């Protein structure tokens, strides 16, 4: 929530976590939106990583491994509704006030 990223254009020079390049909500749609609406290209304007799933992408932001994550809104809501585990061991209980949504 205290990140300098206030809007998608602020992702320039930052690291973005995508769920996977075959995921519509966690990969393809965000990449196209960043390109078409904001003129941002992966590799040129921002670096990216593949997190593998929506909950890990959220955890990557919470852990400081990424500046932003592209996740489905319903799965984001579920991640902030209670506890979840990733990597078979790490348990998270994030609060919505820890992050900021910059684009829907």
Phi and psi restraints in degrees (range 20) as a CNS / XPLOR table:
assign (resid 1 and name C) (resid 2 and name N)
       (resid 2 and name CA) (resid 2 and name C) 1.0 -94.7 20.0 2
assign (resid 2 and name N) (resid 2 and name CA)
       (resid 2 and name C) (resid 3 and name N) 1.0 13.6 20.0 2
assign (resid 2 and name C) (resid 3 and name N)
       (resid 3 and name CA) (resid 3 and name C) 1.0 -67.9 20.0 2
assign (resid 3 and name N) (resid 3 and name CA)
       (resid 3 and name C) (resid 4 and name N) 1.0 151.3 20.0 2
assign (resid 3 and name C) (resid 4 and name N)
       (resid 4 and name CA) (resid 4 and name C) 1.0 -72.6 20.0 2
assign (resid 4 and name N) (resid 4 and name CA)
       (resid 4 and name C) (resid 5 and name N) 1.0 -8.5 20.0 2
assign (resid 4 and name C) (resid 5 and name N)
       (resid 5 and name CA) (resid 5 and name C) 1.0 -76.3 20.0 2
assign (resid 5 and name N) (resid 5 and name CA)
       (resid 5 and name C) (resid 6 and name N) 1.0 108.4 20.0 2
assign (resid 5 and name C) (resid 6 and name N)
       (resid 6 and name CA) (resid 6 and name C) 1.0 -107.1 20.0 2
assign (resid 6 and name N) (resid 6 and name CA)
       (resid 6 and name C) (resid 7 and name N) 1.0 -22.0 20.0 2
assign (resid 6 and name C) (resid 7 and name N)
       (resid 7 and name CA) (resid 7 and name C) 1.0 -151.0 20.0 2
assign (resid 7 and name N) (resid 7 and name CA)
       (resid 7 and name C) (resid 8 and name N) 1.0 163.1 20.0 2
assign (resid 7 and name C) (resid 8 and name N)
       (resid 8 and name CA) (resid 8 and name C) 1.0 -53.9 20.0 2
assign (resid 8 and name N) (resid 8 and name CA)
       (resid 8 and name C) (resid 9 and name N) 1.0 -36.1 20.0 2
assign (resid 8 and name C) (resid 9 and name N)
       (resid 9 and name CA) (resid 9 and name C) 1.0 -61.1 20.0 2
assign (resid 9 and name N) (resid 9 and name CA)
       (resid 9 and name C) (resid 10 and name N) 1.0 -23.7 20.0 2
assign (resid 9 and name C) (resid 10 and name N)
       (resid 10 and name CA) (resid 10 and name C) 1.0 -75.5 20.0 2
assign (resid 10 and name N) (resid 10 and name CA)
       (resid 10 and name C) (resid 11 and name N) 1.0 -3.1 20.0 2
assign (resid 10 and name C) (resid 11 and name N)
       (resid 11 and name CA) (resid 11 and name C) 1.0 -77.4 20.0 2
assign (resid 11 and name N) (resid 11 and name CA)
       (resid 11 and name C) (resid 12 and name N) 1.0 -7.9 20.0 2
assign (resid 11 and name C) (resid 12 and name N)
       (resid 12 and name CA) (resid 12 and name C) 1.0 -59.5 20.0 2
assign (resid 12 and name N) (resid 12 and name CA)
       (resid 12 and name C) (resid 13 and name N) 1.0 125.7 20.0 2
assign (resid 12 and name C) (resid 13 and name N)
       (resid 13 and name CA) (resid 13 and name C) 1.0 82.7 20.0 2
assign (resid 13 and name N) (resid 13 and name CA)
       (resid 13 and name C) (resid 14 and name N) 1.0 2.9 20.0 2
assign (resid 13 and name C) (resid 14 and name N)
       (resid 14 and name CA) (resid 14 and name C) 1.0 -104.0 20.0 2
assign (resid 14 and name N) (resid 14 and name CA)
       (resid 14 and name C) (resid 15 and name N) 1.0 175.3 20.0 2
assign (resid 14 and name C) (resid 15 and name N)
       (resid 15 and name CA) (resid 15 and name C) 1.0 -107.2 20.0 2
assign (resid 15 and name N) (resid 15 and name CA)
       (resid 15 and name C) (resid 16 and name N) 1.0 127.4 20.0 2
assign (resid 15 and name C) (resid 16 and name N)
       (resid 16 and name CA) (resid 16 and name C) 1.0 -112.6 20.0 2
assign (resid 16 and name N) (resid 16 and name CA)
       (resid 16 and name C) (resid 17 and name N) 1.0 132.4 20.0 2
assign (resid 16 and name C) (resid 17 and name N)
       (resid 17 and name CA) (resid 17 and name C) 1.0 -95.3 20.0 2
assign (resid 17 and name N) (resid 17 and name CA)
       (resid 17 and name C) (resid 18 and name N) 1.0 124.5 20.0 2
assign (resid 17 and name C) (resid 18 and name N)
       (resid 18 and name CA) (resid 18 and name C) 1.0 -107.8 20.0 2
assign (resid 18 and name N) (resid 18 and name CA)
       (resid 18 and name C) (resid 19 and name N) 1.0 147.6 20.0 2
assign (resid 18 and name C) (resid 19 and name N)
       (resid 19 and name CA) (resid 19 and name C) 1.0 -64.5 20.0 2
assign (resid 19 and name N) (resid 19 and name CA)
       (resid 19 and name C) (resid 20 and name N) 1.0 -50.9 20.0 2
assign (resid 19 and name C) (resid 20 and name N)
       (resid 20 and name CA) (resid 20 and name C) 1.0 -175.0 20.0 2
assign (resid 20 and name N) (resid 20 and name CA)
       (resid 20 and name C) (resid 21 and name N) 1.0 153.6 20.0 2
assign (resid 20 and name C) (resid 21 and name N)
       (resid 21 and name CA) (resid 21 and name C) 1.0 -72.3 20.0 2
assign (resid 21 and name N) (resid 21 and name CA)
       (resid 21 and name C) (resid 22 and name N) 1.0 -15.4 20.0 2
assign (resid 21 and name C) (resid 22 and name N)
       (resid 22 and name CA) (resid 22 and name C) 1.0 -93.8 20.0 2
assign (resid 22 and name N) (resid 22 and name CA)
       (resid 22 and name C) (resid 23 and name N) 1.0 -7.4 20.0 2
assign (resid 22 and name C) (resid 23 and name N)
       (resid 23 and name CA) (resid 23 and name C) 1.0 -80.9 20.0 2
assign (resid 23 and name N) (resid 23 and name CA)
       (resid 23 and name C) (resid 24 and name N) 1.0 128.8 20.0 2
assign (resid 23 and name C) (resid 24 and name N)
       (resid 24 and name CA) (resid 24 and name C) 1.0 -68.0 20.0 2
assign (resid 24 and name N) (resid 24 and name CA)
       (resid 24 and name C) (resid 25 and name N) 1.0 -53.7 20.0 2
assign (resid 24 and name C) (resid 25 and name N)
       (resid 25 and name CA) (resid 25 and name C) 1.0 -75.6 20.0 2
assign (resid 25 and name N) (resid 25 and name CA)
       (resid 25 and name C) (resid 26 and name N) 1.0 -28.6 20.0 2
assign (resid 25 and name C) (resid 26 and name N)
       (resid 26 and name CA) (resid 26 and name C) 1.0 -105.8 20.0 2
assign (resid 26 and name N) (resid 26 and name CA)
       (resid 26 and name C) (resid 27 and name N) 1.0 12.8 20.0 2
assign (resid 26 and name C) (resid 27 and name N)
       (resid 27 and name CA) (resid 27 and name C) 1.0 -157.1 20.0 2
assign (resid 27 and name N) (resid 27 and name CA)
       (resid 27 and name C) (resid 28 and name N) 1.0 -74.0 20.0 2
assign (resid 27 and name C) (resid 28 and name N)
       (resid 28 and name CA) (resid 28 and name C) 1.0 -61.9 20.0 2
assign (resid 28 and name N) (resid 28 and name CA)
       (resid 28 and name C) (resid 29 and name N) 1.0 -51.2 20.0 2
assign (resid 28 and name C) (resid 29 and name N)
       (resid 29 and name CA) (resid 29 and name C) 1.0 -62.6 20.0 2
assign (resid 29 and name N) (resid 29 and name CA)
       (resid 29 and name C) (resid 30 and name N) 1.0 -45.7 20.0 2
assign (resid 29 and name C) (resid 30 and name N)
       (resid 30 and name CA) (resid 30 and name C) 1.0 -63.8 20.0 2
assign (resid 30 and name N) (resid 30 and name CA)
       (resid 30 and name C) (resid 31 and name N) 1.0 -39.5 20.0 2
assign (resid 30 and name C) (resid 31 and name N)
       (resid 31 and name CA) (resid 31 and name C) 1.0 -61.3 20.0 2
assign (resid 31 and name N) (resid 31 and name CA)
       (resid 31 and name C) (resid 32 and name N) 1.0 -44.1 20.0 2
assign (resid 31 and name C) (resid 32 and name N)
       (resid 32 and name CA) (resid 32 and name C) 1.0 -67.4 20.0 2
assign (resid 32 and name N) (resid 32 and name CA)
       (resid 32 and name C) (resid 33 and name N) 1.0 -40.0 20.0 2
assign (resid 32 and name C) (resid 33 and name N)
       (resid 33 and name CA) (resid 33 and name C) 1.0 -64.9 20.0 2
assign (resid 33 and name N) (resid 33 and name CA)
       (resid 33 and name C) (resid 34 and name N) 1.0 -43.7 20.0 2
assign (resid 33 and name C) (resid 34 and name N)
       (resid 34 and name CA) (resid 34 and name C) 1.0 -62.0 20.0 2
assign (resid 34 and name N) (resid 34 and name CA)
       (resid 34 and name C) (resid 35 and name N) 1.0 -37.1 20.0 2
assign (resid 34 and name C) (resid 35 and name N)
       (resid 35 and name CA) (resid 35 and name C) 1.0 -74.3 20.0 2
assign (resid 35 and name N) (resid 35 and name CA)
       (resid 35 and name C) (resid 36 and name N) 1.0 -53.7 20.0 2
assign (resid 35 and name C) (resid 36 and name N)
       (resid 36 and name CA) (resid 36 and name C) 1.0 -72.7 20.0 2
assign (resid 36 and name N) (resid 36 and name CA)
       (resid 36 and name C) (resid 37 and name N) 1.0 -38.2 20.0 2
assign (resid 36 and name C) (resid 37 and name N)
       (resid 37 and name CA) (resid 37 and name C) 1.0 -95.4 20.0 2
assign (resid 37 and name N) (resid 37 and name CA)
       (resid 37 and name C) (resid 38 and name N) 1.0 -24.5 20.0 2
assign (resid 37 and name C) (resid 38 and name N)
       (resid 38 and name CA) (resid 38 and name C) 1.0 -126.9 20.0 2
assign (resid 38 and name N) (resid 38 and name CA)
       (resid 38 and name C) (resid 39 and name N) 1.0 -2.2 20.0 2
assign (resid 38 and name C) (resid 39 and name N)
       (resid 39 and name CA) (resid 39 and name C) 1.0 68.5 20.0 2
assign (resid 39 and name N) (resid 39 and name CA)
       (resid 39 and name C) (resid 40 and name N) 1.0 23.1 20.0 2
assign (resid 39 and name C) (resid 40 and name N)
       (resid 40 and name CA) (resid 40 and name C) 1.0 -101.6 20.0 2
assign (resid 40 and name N) (resid 40 and name CA)
       (resid 40 and name C) (resid 41 and name N) 1.0 128.0 20.0 2
assign (resid 40 and name C) (resid 41 and name N)
       (resid 41 and name CA) (resid 41 and name C) 1.0 -113.3 20.0 2
assign (resid 41 and name N) (resid 41 and name CA)
       (resid 41 and name C) (resid 42 and name N) 1.0 138.2 20.0 2
assign (resid 41 and name C) (resid 42 and name N)
       (resid 42 and name CA) (resid 42 and name C) 1.0 -64.2 20.0 2
assign (resid 42 and name N) (resid 42 and name CA)
       (resid 42 and name C) (resid 43 and name N) 1.0 141.0 20.0 2
assign (resid 42 and name C) (resid 43 and name N)
       (resid 43 and name CA) (resid 43 and name C) 1.0 85.8 20.0 2
assign (resid 43 and name N) (resid 43 and name CA)
       (resid 43 and name C) (resid 44 and name N) 1.0 -33.5 20.0 2
assign (resid 43 and name C) (resid 44 and name N)
       (resid 44 and name CA) (resid 44 and name C) 1.0 -93.6 20.0 2
assign (resid 44 and name N) (resid 44 and name CA)
       (resid 44 and name C) (resid 45 and name N) 1.0 -48.7 20.0 2
assign (resid 44 and name C) (resid 45 and name N)
       (resid 45 and name CA) (resid 45 and name C) 1.0 -103.6 20.0 2
assign (resid 45 and name N) (resid 45 and name CA)
       (resid 45 and name C) (resid 46 and name N) 1.0 -23.7 20.0 2
assign (resid 45 and name C) (resid 46 and name N)
       (resid 46 and name CA) (resid 46 and name C) 1.0 -151.5 20.0 2
assign (resid 46 and name N) (resid 46 and name CA)
       (resid 46 and name C) (resid 47 and name N) 1.0 153.3 20.0 2
assign (resid 46 and name C) (resid 47 and name N)
       (resid 47 and name CA) (resid 47 and name C) 1.0 -91.4 20.0 2
assign (resid 47 and name N) (resid 47 and name CA)
       (resid 47 and name C) (resid 48 and name N) 1.0 161.1 20.0 2
assign (resid 47 and name C) (resid 48 and name N)
       (resid 48 and name CA) (resid 48 and name C) 1.0 -143.0 20.0 2
assign (resid 48 and name N) (resid 48 and name CA)
       (resid 48 and name C) (resid 49 and name N) 1.0 161.8 20.0 2
assign (resid 48 and name C) (resid 49 and name N)
       (resid 49 and name CA) (resid 49 and name C) 1.0 -138.1 20.0 2
assign (resid 49 and name N) (resid 49 and name CA)
       (resid 49 and name C) (resid 50 and name N) 1.0 157.0 20.0 2
assign (resid 49 and name C) (resid 50 and name N)
       (resid 50 and name CA) (resid 50 and name C) 1.0 -104.0 20.0 2
assign (resid 50 and name N) (resid 50 and name CA)
       (resid 50 and name C) (resid 51 and name N) 1.0 118.5 20.0 2
assign (resid 50 and name C) (resid 51 and name N)
       (resid 51 and name CA) (resid 51 and name C) 1.0 -88.4 20.0 2
assign (resid 51 and name N) (resid 51 and name CA)
       (resid 51 and name C) (resid 52 and name N) 1.0 -26.4 20.0 2
assign (resid 51 and name C) (resid 52 and name N)
       (resid 52 and name CA) (resid 52 and name C) 1.0 101.2 20.0 2
assign (resid 52 and name N) (resid 52 and name CA)
       (resid 52 and name C) (resid 53 and name N) 1.0 -34.2 20.0 2
assign (resid 52 and name C) (resid 53 and name N)
       (resid 53 and name CA) (resid 53 and name C) 1.0 -156.9 20.0 2
assign (resid 53 and name N) (resid 53 and name CA)
       (resid 53 and name C) (resid 54 and name N) 1.0 166.3 20.0 2
assign (resid 53 and name C) (resid 54 and name N)
       (resid 54 and name CA) (resid 54 and name C) 1.0 -64.1 20.0 2
assign (resid 54 and name N) (resid 54 and name CA)
       (resid 54 and name C) (resid 55 and name N) 1.0 -41.2 20.0 2
assign (resid 54 and name C) (resid 55 and name N)
       (resid 55 and name CA) (resid 55 and name C) 1.0 -68.2 20.0 2
assign (resid 55 and name N) (resid 55 and name CA)
       (resid 55 and name C) (resid 56 and name N) 1.0 -38.7 20.0 2
assign (resid 55 and name C) (resid 56 and name N)
       (resid 56 and name CA) (resid 56 and name C) 1.0 -66.3 20.0 2
assign (resid 56 and name N) (resid 56 and name CA)
       (resid 56 and name C) (resid 57 and name N) 1.0 -36.6 20.0 2
assign (resid 56 and name C) (resid 57 and name N)
       (resid 57 and name CA) (resid 57 and name C) 1.0 -61.9 20.0 2
assign (resid 57 and name N) (resid 57 and name CA)
       (resid 57 and name C) (resid 58 and name N) 1.0 -42.0 20.0 2
assign (resid 57 and name C) (resid 58 and name N)
       (resid 58 and name CA) (resid 58 and name C) 1.0 -62.7 20.0 2
assign (resid 58 and name N) (resid 58 and name CA)
       (resid 58 and name C) (resid 59 and name N) 1.0 -45.5 20.0 2
assign (resid 58 and name C) (resid 59 and name N)
       (resid 59 and name CA) (resid 59 and name C) 1.0 -62.7 20.0 2
assign (resid 59 and name N) (resid 59 and name CA)
       (resid 59 and name C) (resid 60 and name N) 1.0 -35.3 20.0 2
assign (resid 59 and name C) (resid 60 and name N)
       (resid 60 and name CA) (resid 60 and name C) 1.0 -63.1 20.0 2
assign (resid 60 and name N) (resid 60 and name CA)
       (resid 60 and name C) (resid 61 and name N) 1.0 -35.3 20.0 2
assign (resid 60 and name C) (resid 61 and name N)
       (resid 61 and name CA) (resid 61 and name C) 1.0 -70.4 20.0 2
assign (resid 61 and name N) (resid 61 and name CA)
       (resid 61 and name C) (resid 62 and name N) 1.0 -45.6 20.0 2
assign (resid 61 and name C) (resid 62 and name N)
       (resid 62 and name CA) (resid 62 and name C) 1.0 -60.9 20.0 2
assign (resid 62 and name N) (resid 62 and name CA)
       (resid 62 and name C) (resid 63 and name N) 1.0 -34.2 20.0 2
assign (resid 62 and name C) (resid 63 and name N)
       (resid 63 and name CA) (resid 63 and name C) 1.0 -85.8 20.0 2
assign (resid 63 and name N) (resid 63 and name CA)
       (resid 63 and name C) (resid 64 and name N) 1.0 -2.8 20.0 2
assign (resid 63 and name C) (resid 64 and name N)
       (resid 64 and name CA) (resid 64 and name C) 1.0 79.0 20.0 2
assign (resid 64 and name N) (resid 64 and name CA)
       (resid 64 and name C) (resid 65 and name N) 1.0 13.2 20.0 2
assign (resid 64 and name C) (resid 65 and name N)
       (resid 65 and name CA) (resid 65 and name C) 1.0 -81.6 20.0 2
assign (resid 65 and name N) (resid 65 and name CA)
       (resid 65 and name C) (resid 66 and name N) 1.0 -16.0 20.0 2
assign (resid 65 and name C) (resid 66 and name N)
       (resid 66 and name CA) (resid 66 and name C) 1.0 -145.7 20.0 2
assign (resid 66 and name N) (resid 66 and name CA)
       (resid 66 and name C) (resid 67 and name N) 1.0 150.9 20.0 2
assign (resid 66 and name C) (resid 67 and name N)
       (resid 67 and name CA) (resid 67 and name C) 1.0 -84.0 20.0 2
assign (resid 67 and name N) (resid 67 and name CA)
       (resid 67 and name C) (resid 68 and name N) 1.0 -23.8 20.0 2
assign (resid 67 and name C) (resid 68 and name N)
       (resid 68 and name CA) (resid 68 and name C) 1.0 -154.0 20.0 2
assign (resid 68 and name N) (resid 68 and name CA)
       (resid 68 and name C) (resid 69 and name N) 1.0 158.5 20.0 2
assign (resid 68 and name C) (resid 69 and name N)
       (resid 69 and name CA) (resid 69 and name C) 1.0 -136.5 20.0 2
assign (resid 69 and name N) (resid 69 and name CA)
       (resid 69 and name C) (resid 70 and name N) 1.0 143.7 20.0 2
assign (resid 69 and name C) (resid 70 and name N)
       (resid 70 and name CA) (resid 70 and name C) 1.0 -103.2 20.0 2
assign (resid 70 and name N) (resid 70 and name CA)
       (resid 70 and name C) (resid 71 and name N) 1.0 109.7 20.0 2
assign (resid 70 and name C) (resid 71 and name N)
       (resid 71 and name CA) (resid 71 and name C) 1.0 -135.7 20.0 2
assign (resid 71 and name N) (resid 71 and name CA)
       (resid 71 and name C) (resid 72 and name N) 1.0 156.7 20.0 2
assign (resid 71 and name C) (resid 72 and name N)
       (resid 72 and name CA) (resid 72 and name C) 1.0 -65.6 20.0 2
assign (resid 72 and name N) (resid 72 and name CA)
       (resid 72 and name C) (resid 73 and name N) 1.0 139.5 20.0 2
assign (resid 72 and name C) (resid 73 and name N)
       (resid 73 and name CA) (resid 73 and name C) 1.0 -62.7 20.0 2
assign (resid 73 and name N) (resid 73 and name CA)
       (resid 73 and name C) (resid 74 and name N) 1.0 -37.1 20.0 2
assign (resid 73 and name C) (resid 74 and name N)
       (resid 74 and name CA) (resid 74 and name C) 1.0 -67.9 20.0 2
assign (resid 74 and name N) (resid 74 and name CA)
       (resid 74 and name C) (resid 75 and name N) 1.0 -35.1 20.0 2
assign (resid 74 and name C) (resid 75 and name N)
       (resid 75 and name CA) (resid 75 and name C) 1.0 -75.7 20.0 2
assign (resid 75 and name N) (resid 75 and name CA)
       (resid 75 and name C) (resid 76 and name N) 1.0 -32.5 20.0 2
assign (resid 75 and name C) (resid 76 and name N)
       (resid 76 and name CA) (resid 76 and name C) 1.0 -60.6 20.0 2
assign (resid 76 and name N) (resid 76 and name CA)
       (resid 76 and name C) (resid 77 and name N) 1.0 -46.3 20.0 2
assign (resid 76 and name C) (resid 77 and name N)
       (resid 77 and name CA) (resid 77 and name C) 1.0 -61.9 20.0 2
assign (resid 77 and name N) (resid 77 and name CA)
       (resid 77 and name C) (resid 78 and name N) 1.0 -40.1 20.0 2
assign (resid 77 and name C) (resid 78 and name N)
       (resid 78 and name CA) (resid 78 and name C) 1.0 -66.6 20.0 2
assign (resid 78 and name N) (resid 78 and name CA)
       (resid 78 and name C) (resid 79 and name N) 1.0 -37.8 20.0 2
assign (resid 78 and name C) (resid 79 and name N)
       (resid 79 and name CA) (resid 79 and name C) 1.0 -62.3 20.0 2
assign (resid 79 and name N) (resid 79 and name CA)
       (resid 79 and name C) (resid 80 and name N) 1.0 -34.3 20.0 2
assign (resid 79 and name C) (resid 80 and name N)
       (resid 80 and name CA) (resid 80 and name C) 1.0 -94.6 20.0 2
assign (resid 80 and name N) (resid 80 and name CA)
       (resid 80 and name C) (resid 81 and name N) 1.0 9.6 20.0 2
assign (resid 80 and name C) (resid 81 and name N)
       (resid 81 and name CA) (resid 81 and name C) 1.0 -96.4 20.0 2
assign (resid 81 and name N) (resid 81 and name CA)
       (resid 81 and name C) (resid 82 and name N) 1.0 -5.8 20.0 2
assign (resid 81 and name C) (resid 82 and name N)
       (resid 82 and name CA) (resid 82 and name C) 1.0 176.9 20.0 2
assign (resid 82 and name N) (resid 82 and name CA)
       (resid 82 and name C) (resid 83 and name N) 1.0 -152.3 20.0 2
assign (resid 82 and name C) (resid 83 and name N)
       (resid 83 and name CA) (resid 83 and name C) 1.0 -90.3 20.0 2
assign (resid 83 and name N) (resid 83 and name CA)
       (resid 83 and name C) (resid 84 and name N) 1.0 150.0 20.0 2
assign (resid 83 and name C) (resid 84 and name N)
       (resid 84 and name CA) (resid 84 and name C) 1.0 -146.3 20.0 2
assign (resid 84 and name N) (resid 84 and name CA)
       (resid 84 and name C) (resid 85 and name N) 1.0 156.2 20.0 2
assign (resid 84 and name C) (resid 85 and name N)
       (resid 85 and name CA) (resid 85 and name C) 1.0 -114.4 20.0 2
assign (resid 85 and name N) (resid 85 and name CA)
       (resid 85 and name C) (resid 86 and name N) 1.0 144.2 20.0 2
assign (resid 85 and name C) (resid 86 and name N)
       (resid 86 and name CA) (resid 86 and name C) 1.0 -132.5 20.0 2
assign (resid 86 and name N) (resid 86 and name CA)
       (resid 86 and name C) (resid 87 and name N) 1.0 161.5 20.0 2
assign (resid 86 and name C) (resid 87 and name N)
       (resid 87 and name CA) (resid 87 and name C) 1.0 54.8 20.0 2
assign (resid 87 and name N) (resid 87 and name CA)
       (resid 87 and name C) (resid 88 and name N) 1.0 21.1 20.0 2
assign (resid 87 and name C) (resid 88 and name N)
       (resid 88 and name CA) (resid 88 and name C) 1.0 72.3 20.0 2
assign (resid 88 and name N) (resid 88 and name CA)
       (resid 88 and name C) (resid 89 and name N) 1.0 -2.5 20.0 2
assign (resid 88 and name C) (resid 89 and name N)
       (resid 89 and name CA) (resid 89 and name C) 1.0 -144.1 20.0 2
assign (resid 89 and name N) (resid 89 and name CA)
       (resid 89 and name C) (resid 90 and name N) 1.0 -39.6 20.0 2
assign (resid 89 and name C) (resid 90 and name N)
       (resid 90 and name CA) (resid 90 and name C) 1.0 -73.6 20.0 2
assign (resid 90 and name N) (resid 90 and name CA)
       (resid 90 and name C) (resid 91 and name N) 1.0 124.7 20.0 2
assign (resid 90 and name C) (resid 91 and name N)
       (resid 91 and name CA) (resid 91 and name C) 1.0 -108.1 20.0 2
assign (resid 91 and name N) (resid 91 and name CA)
       (resid 91 and name C) (resid 92 and name N) 1.0 135.1 20.0 2
assign (resid 91 and name C) (resid 92 and name N)
       (resid 92 and name CA) (resid 92 and name C) 1.0 -124.2 20.0 2
assign (resid 92 and name N) (resid 92 and name CA)
       (resid 92 and name C) (resid 93 and name N) 1.0 145.1 20.0 2
assign (resid 92 and name C) (resid 93 and name N)
       (resid 93 and name CA) (resid 93 and name C) 1.0 -137.2 20.0 2
assign (resid 93 and name N) (resid 93 and name CA)
       (resid 93 and name C) (resid 94 and name N) 1.0 70.5 20.0 2
assign (resid 93 and name C) (resid 94 and name N)
       (resid 94 and name CA) (resid 94 and name C) 1.0 -73.2 20.0 2
assign (resid 94 and name N) (resid 94 and name CA)
       (resid 94 and name C) (resid 95 and name N) 1.0 157.5 20.0 2
assign (resid 94 and name C) (resid 95 and name N)
       (resid 95 and name CA) (resid 95 and name C) 1.0 -113.3 20.0 2
assign (resid 95 and name N) (resid 95 and name CA)
       (resid 95 and name C) (resid 96 and name N) 1.0 142.9 20.0 2
assign (resid 95 and name C) (resid 96 and name N)
       (resid 96 and name CA) (resid 96 and name C) 1.0 -57.0 20.0 2
assign (resid 96 and name N) (resid 96 and name CA)
       (resid 96 and name C) (resid 97 and name N) 1.0 -30.5 20.0 2
assign (resid 96 and name C) (resid 97 and name N)
       (resid 97 and name CA) (resid 97 and name C) 1.0 -72.9 20.0 2
assign (resid 97 and name N) (resid 97 and name CA)
       (resid 97 and name C) (resid 98 and name N) 1.0 -5.8 20.0 2
assign (resid 97 and name C) (resid 98 and name N)
       (resid 98 and name CA) (resid 98 and name C) 1.0 -78.6 20.0 2
assign (resid 98 and name N) (resid 98 and name CA)
       (resid 98 and name C) (resid 99 and name N) 1.0 -15.6 20.0 2
assign (resid 98 and name C) (resid 99 and name N)
       (resid 99 and name CA) (resid 99 and name C) 1.0 -131.3 20.0 2
assign (resid 99 and name N) (resid 99 and name CA)
       (resid 99 and name C) (resid 100 and name N) 1.0 170.3 20.0 2
assign (resid 99 and name C) (resid 100 and name N)
       (resid 100 and name CA) (resid 100 and name C) 1.0 -132.0 20.0 2
assign (resid 100 and name N) (resid 100 and name CA)
       (resid 100 and name C) (resid 101 and name N) 1.0 133.9 20.0 2
assign (resid 100 and name C) (resid 101 and name N)
       (resid 101 and name CA) (resid 101 and name C) 1.0 -84.9 20.0 2
assign (resid 101 and name N) (resid 101 and name CA)
       (resid 101 and name C) (resid 102 and name N) 1.0 125.0 20.0 2
assign (resid 101 and name C) (resid 102 and name N)
       (resid 102 and name CA) (resid 102 and name C) 1.0 -105.8 20.0 2
assign (resid 102 and name N) (resid 102 and name CA)
       (resid 102 and name C) (resid 103 and name N) 1.0 -12.7 20.0 2
assign (resid 102 and name C) (resid 103 and name N)
       (resid 103 and name CA) (resid 103 and name C) 1.0 -161.9 20.0 2
assign (resid 103 and name N) (resid 103 and name CA)
       (resid 103 and name C) (resid 104 and name N) 1.0 136.9 20.0 2
